[in-house]
Amino acid sequence: MALLTQQGAVLARVTDRGLARRSCKVQNEGTAAVVAKYPDRFIGMASMPLQFPDIAAEMLEDGVKRLRPQGRRHFGRRHRRATRNPPRPE
């Protein structure tokens, strides 16, 4: 965390639909390439921009049909908590 703070990393919300689509597409293509090269070491995970449900559905459909992921990653915020770090049940 100190390194992230030192380098000025901040939490940013992508509000541009085109950027969100391109970013997830690049992530999904990169993940698919690594999984194809090392199938015994990695599994595929589809990335989706949840702030744009229509694009998220498009990315998920593309991933399932073409990239064959074995999971999905949620990028976005829900109830002021990052969805990639859901609260643990009490």
C-alpha positions in Angstrom: 0.0 0.0 0.0 2.8 2.4 0.8 4.3 1.8 -2.7 0.9 2.5 -4.3 0.5 5.7 -2.3 4.1 6.8 -3.1 3.5 6.3 -6.8 0.2 8.3 -6.6 -2.1 5.4 -7.5 -5.7 6.4 -7.0 -9.0 4.6 -7.3 -10.6 5.8 -10.5 -14.0 5.1 -12.0 -14.2 4.7 -15.7 -17.0 6.7 -17.1 -16.3 6.4 -20.8 -18.1 3.5 -22.4 -15.6 3.0 -25.2 -12.7 2.9 -22.7 -14.5 0.4 -20.5 -15.2 -1.9 -23.5 -11.7 -1.6 -24.8 -10.1 -2.1 -21.4 -12.1 -5.3 -20.7 -11.5 -6.6 -24.2 -7.7 -6.2 -23.8 -7.8 -7.8 -20.4 -9.8 -10.7 -21.6 -7.7 -11.2 -24.7 -4.5 -11.1 -22.6 -5.9 -13.6 -20.1 -7.0 -15.9 -22.9 -3.4 -15.8 -24.4 -1.8 -16.7 -21.1 -4.3 -19.5 -20.5 -3.8 -20.9 -24.0 0.0 -20.9 -23.4 -0.1 -22.4 -19.9 -3.4 -24.3 -19.6 -2.1 -26.4 -16.7 -1.2 -23.3 -14.7 -4.0 -20.8 -15.2 -7.7 -20.6 -15.7 -9.6 -17.9 -17.6 -11.5 -15.2 -15.9 -13.7 -12.7 -17.9 -13.5 -9.0 -16.9 -16.7 -6.9 -17.2 -17.4 -3.2 -16.5 -20.4 -3.4 -14.2 -21.0 0.3 -14.4 -22.3 -0.4 -17.9 -24.6 -3.5 -17.7 -25.0 -3.8 -21.5 -21.3 -3.8 -22.1 -20.8 -6.2 -19.2 -23.3 -8.6 -20.8 -21.5 -8.3 -24.1 -18.1 -9.0 -22.5 -19.5 -12.0 -20.6 -21.2 -13.4 -23.7 -18.0 -13.0 -25.7 -16.0 -14.7 -23.0 -18.3 -17.6 -22.6 -18.6 -18.3 -26.3 -15.1 -17.5 -27.6 -12.6 -17.3 -24.7 -14.1 -20.1 -22.6 -13.4 -18.6 -19.1 -13.8 -20.6 -15.9 -14.8 -17.6 -13.9 -15.5 -13.8 -13.9 -14.1 -10.7 -12.3 -16.3 -7.9 -11.3 -14.9 -4.4 -11.5 -17.1 -1.7 -10.0 -18.4 -0.6 -6.7 -21.5 -1.7 -4.8 -22.7 -0.1 -1.6 -19.4 1.8 -1.4 -17.4 -1.5 -1.2 -15.3 -2.9 -4.0 -17.0 -5.9 -5.4 -13.8 -7.8 -5.7 -13.5 -7.7 -1.9 -16.9 -8.7 -0.7 -17.6 -8.6 3.1 -17.3 -11.9 4.9 -20.4 -13.3 6.6 -20.5 -12.7 10.3 
